[in-house]
Amino acid sequence: MDTFHQAEASAYGRARAMYEQGQATRLAQSNYKPPKQGFFSFAEYTRAREQLSHELLKAYQSLLHRPEPSDVQLSDEVEVVLGGPQGLKGPYNLWLLELYKDELIRHFGGLNIVETKLLPMGMVKMARKQRIKWMV
């Protein structure tokens, strides 16, 4: 979309320059007399772009395509904690960790947020083996 907006702004600039030089594109052969108030504003220039702009159609169609998944580029901090990208499964989890690593470091002092020595392993094993009914 940025490319479309830049192209639209440059097209407006070219059209305005041509108008100010008296070189109307399609109206050069006709008896058209341009109005005295000058060239129209950018808002007026873009008012009907949904119906008339071929470039906007191309940008819209490119946005409809599903992008190909790409590998997450892990920082050195995340690589050290994970011991390589195989520590977490899936690119989504890696992306989340990379996205929020600064906040995790700020809140927890590092990326190791679970102290394995403090976990009651008996409870964890029991929870994995059977369904627990909580009394509320």
HELIX and SHEET records of a PDB file:
HELIX    1   1 ASP A    2  GLU A   20  1                                  19    
HELIX    2   2 PHE A   42  TYR A   45  1                                   4    
HELIX    3   3 ARG A   49  LEU A   52  1                                   4    
HELIX    4   4 HIS A   54  LEU A   64  1                                  11    
HELIX    5   5 ASP A   76  LEU A   82  1                                   7    
HELIX    6   6 PRO A   91  PHE A  108  1                                  18    
HELIX    7   7 THR A  116  LEU A  118  5                                   3    
HELIX    8   8 MET A  121  LYS A  129  1                                   9    
END                                                                             
